[in-house]
């Protein structure tokens, strides 16, 4: 899928600020790019995940949105995100290096890199 197509479907998990009842899972800033992830947890399971990010990078917003979907139903103490799975999802994107960088930014926010 292309990032532009993903945006047309709508970002499901983007918020402007920390939602009530959510805890900050992590945050990372790299140059002009910034992302913060929030989760709602019950019985050690992530039941919902949201993020806020800089608005200038559509790739970062799309990647963060997909990663938030993948966080849902994971154990808060054993989070696993497969970078290659995200790259495969956006395989139609031409700028692979930028996609990898944006994925790394989100993974750093989650302390997975």
N, C-alpha and C positions, 0 to 999 in steps of 0.2 A: 504494500500500500504506500502511496505517497503521503507526505505530511499534509499537503494541501487537501487531499481527499479526507484525511482524518479530521482536519479542522472543520470541513463542511458538515461532517456528521455531528459535530459539536463536542466540546470538551466536557466530560461528565464530572470531573473531579477538581476543577480549578475553582479556587475561592480567592477573595480579595484579602481576607484576614483569617486568623485562627478561629474556626467554628467553636461554639460553645460545646463543652463536653469532650473536646478532642485534646490530646496531648501532642506536644512537638516530638516527632520521631527524630528529626535532624534537619540541619540546614547547611548549605555550602554556597560560597560565592567564588566565582572565578572570572576575573576581568569584569565585564559588564553583565555577566550571567549570574543569576542568583535563584536558588530554589529552596523552599522550606516545605517539609512534609509533615502532615498532621495525621494522627490515627485515633480511632475510637476503639477501645479494647474492652472485651468482656471475657472473663475466664481465660485469660492469656491468649485469646484469639483476636486478631484484627478483624473487626466487623465492618469497618469503613476506613477509607483513606482519602485524604484531600491534599492539595498542595497550593502554594502560591509561588509565583515566579515572576521574573522580569518579563514584560510583555513584548519586548522587541524581537525575541527569537521564537519563531513558530516551531522549529525543531525541538527546542527545549520543552516547550509547553506540551507538544504531542508525546514526547518520550516520557515526561513526568506523568501525564495522564494515563498512559498504558501501564507504567510501573505501579501507579496507585491501584489500578485494577488488579494487578498481579499480587499486590500486598494483601488484598482482601481474603480472609479466611486462613491466612498464615498464622503460625504461632509467633507471638511478639518476641520470644527469645530465640527463635530459629528461622530468621528471615532468609529467603533464598530467591535471588533474581538472576536469571540466565541472560547475560549480555547478548549472547548470540541469538537467543530467541527474539529479543527486541530488534536486533539488526535484521533478522529474517522477516519479521513483521513489516518492517519498513524497507524491504529489499528493493523497491522501485525508486528509492531516493538515490540520486546520483552522487552526492557528496558524502561518501562513506566515512571519511575522516571526521567531518563535522558531526555526523550522527554518533560516531563512537565517542567523541568528546562530550556531546550533550548527555549521552547515557552515563559516562563516567562522572559528570557533574552530579547527576541524580544519585548514582550509587555512592558517591562520596558523602552526600547529604545523609544517606542511610547507613554510613559507616561500613559499607560493603566492599570498599576498595582500599 
